[in-house]
Amino acid sequence: RRIYVMKTYDLIVIGFGKAGKTLAKYAASTGQHVAVIEQSPKMYGGTCI
């Protein structure tokens, strides 16, 4: 049986490449609640400029 919990975030980052990682880290350092969505199980994406 699964239990689902609703959470609220200030920012949701799609992709954990260089830009996503930098943005997520900065936002978290300012006290924001951040969620990161990445398709790779290794939590490493590509680079998007």
Long-range contacts (C-beta under 8 A, 24 or more apart in sequence): 7-33, 7-35, 8-33, 9-33, 9-34, 9-35, 10-34, 11-35, 12-36, 12-37, 13-37, 15-45, 15-46, 15-48, 16-40, 16-43, 16-44, 16-45, 17-44, 17-45, 17-46, 17-47, 17-48, 18-47, 19-47, 19-48, 19-49, 20-45, 20-48
